[in-house]
Amino acid sequence: MSSEVLESAEASVAAPEDLGTSGARALGALAALGQQTRLATFRLLVSHEPCGLTVGEVAAALQCPQNTTSGHLAILARAQLVTSSRQGRSVVYRAGMAGMRWLLEYLMSDCCNGDPSACATAFSSLCDGTCEHPADDKAPR
């Protein structure tokens, strides 16, 4: 890559202090998902849509103490990646699919130089069930 192309690319990427509200929200969501247990928690909740799970069920599935799991869920909720609702005496947590959709749209907003028709397949494969699932990290390689 030529130095002119690199300089142009660097100039088009905003500095962290210039990201604004949307950039700060995206950073918060990415930071929340950037921790192993929170990423596993989010993926677990996605797999249990639309019913969701209680904190105890999440903790048991991830073999994590309930109080630690509650902290992780709170961080994901602040990042708008988890929602909760009271059902009787229990609080049920669900993946914040609207928050994840927003994050993906934010990250892809400049895709294909802003031409949505050119990168429509990137978005359509997210919801049509044909996308490949990443290999489980615990599976033998």
C-alpha positions as CSV (number, residue, x, y, z in Angstrom):
1,M,0.0,0.0,0.0
2,S,1.3,3.4,-0.8
3,S,1.9,6.0,1.9
4,E,-0.8,8.2,0.3
5,V,-3.4,5.5,0.7
6,L,-2.4,4.9,4.3
7,E,-2.5,8.6,5.1
8,S,-5.9,8.9,3.5
9,A,-7.2,5.9,5.5
10,E,-5.8,7.3,8.7
11,A,-7.4,10.7,8.0
12,S,-10.8,9.1,7.5
13,V,-10.8,7.3,10.9
14,A,-11.8,9.6,13.6
15,A,-9.7,10.1,16.7
16,P,-11.3,8.6,19.9
17,E,-12.2,12.0,21.2
18,D,-13.9,12.8,17.9
19,L,-16.2,9.8,17.7
20,G,-19.3,11.5,19.2
21,T,-22.2,9.8,21.0
22,S,-22.5,7.0,18.4
23,G,-18.8,6.2,18.5
24,A,-18.8,6.2,22.3
25,R,-21.8,3.8,22.3
26,A,-20.1,1.5,19.8
27,L,-16.9,1.5,21.9
28,G,-18.9,0.7,25.0
29,A,-20.6,-2.2,23.3
30,L,-17.3,-3.5,21.8
31,A,-15.6,-3.2,25.2
32,A,-18.5,-5.1,26.9
33,L,-18.1,-7.9,24.4
34,G,-14.3,-7.8,24.6
35,Q,-14.3,-9.9,27.7
36,Q,-14.5,-13.7,27.4
37,T,-17.3,-14.3,29.9
38,R,-19.5,-11.5,28.6
39,L,-19.0,-12.6,25.1
40,A,-20.1,-16.2,26.1
41,T,-23.0,-14.7,28.1
42,F,-24.2,-12.7,25.1
43,R,-23.9,-15.8,22.8
44,L,-25.7,-17.9,25.3
45,L,-28.6,-15.4,25.5
46,V,-28.8,-15.2,21.7
47,S,-29.1,-19.0,21.6
48,H,-32.0,-18.8,24.1
49,E,-34.0,-16.2,22.2
50,P,-36.9,-15.4,22.5
51,C,-37.4,-16.9,26.0
52,G,-34.2,-15.7,27.8
53,L,-32.6,-17.0,30.9
54,T,-32.5,-16.1,34.6
55,V,-29.2,-15.1,36.1
56,G,-29.0,-18.4,37.8
57,E,-29.4,-20.3,34.6
58,V,-26.8,-18.1,32.9
59,A,-24.4,-18.7,35.8
60,A,-25.0,-22.5,35.8
61,A,-24.5,-22.7,32.0
62,L,-21.2,-20.8,32.2
63,Q,-20.1,-22.2,35.5
64,C,-19.6,-18.8,36.9
65,P,-20.7,-17.5,40.4
66,Q,-24.1,-15.7,40.3
67,N,-22.8,-12.4,41.7
68,T,-20.1,-12.3,39.0
69,T,-22.6,-13.2,36.3
70,S,-24.9,-10.4,37.6
71,G,-22.0,-8.0,37.1
72,H,-21.4,-9.2,33.6
73,L,-25.1,-8.9,32.8
74,A,-25.1,-5.3,34.2
75,I,-22.2,-4.3,31.9
76,L,-23.9,-5.8,28.9
77,A,-27.2,-4.1,29.8
78,R,-25.4,-0.7,30.1
79,A,-24.0,-1.4,26.6
80,Q,-27.6,-2.0,25.4
81,L,-26.7,-5.6,24.5
82,V,-28.9,-7.3,27.1
83,T,-32.5,-6.5,28.3
84,S,-34.2,-7.8,31.4
85,S,-37.8,-8.1,32.5
86,R,-39.4,-9.3,35.7
87,Q,-41.5,-12.5,35.4
88,G,-43.0,-13.1,38.8
89,R,-40.1,-13.3,41.3
90,S,-37.5,-13.8,38.7
91,V,-35.6,-11.5,36.3
92,V,-35.2,-12.9,32.9
93,Y,-32.4,-11.7,30.7
94,R,-32.5,-11.6,26.9
95,A,-30.0,-10.7,24.2
96,G,-30.5,-7.1,23.2
97,M,-30.9,-7.8,19.5
98,A,-31.8,-4.2,18.8
99,G,-28.5,-3.1,20.4
100,M,-26.6,-5.7,18.4
101,R,-28.3,-4.7,15.2
102,W,-27.4,-1.1,15.9
103,L,-23.8,-2.0,16.5
104,L,-23.5,-4.0,13.3
105,E,-25.2,-1.2,11.4
106,Y,-22.8,1.3,12.9
107,L,-19.8,-0.8,12.1
108,M,-21.0,-1.4,8.5
109,S,-22.3,2.1,7.8
110,D,-19.5,3.0,5.5
111,C,-19.5,-0.4,3.8
112,C,-19.0,-0.3,0.1
113,N,-18.4,3.4,0.2
114,G,-21.9,4.1,1.5
115,D,-23.8,2.2,-1.2
116,P,-26.3,0.0,0.6
117,S,-27.2,-2.0,-2.4
118,A,-23.6,-3.0,-3.0
119,C,-23.2,-4.6,0.5
120,A,-26.8,-5.7,1.0
121,T,-25.7,-9.3,1.1
122,A,-23.6,-8.6,4.2
123,F,-26.7,-7.6,6.1
124,S,-29.1,-10.1,4.6
125,S,-26.9,-13.1,5.6
126,L,-27.1,-12.0,9.2
127,C,-30.8,-12.9,9.4
128,D,-31.5,-15.5,6.7
129,G,-30.1,-18.5,8.5
130,T,-27.5,-19.2,5.8
131,C,-24.5,-17.7,7.6
132,E,-21.8,-20.1,8.8
133,H,-21.5,-20.5,12.5
134,P,-18.0,-20.1,13.9
135,A,-16.4,-23.2,15.2
136,D,-16.7,-23.7,18.9
137,D,-13.4,-22.9,20.5
138,K,-13.7,-26.0,22.7
139,A,-14.2,-28.3,19.7
140,P,-11.2,-30.5,18.7
141,R,-9.2,-29.0,15.8
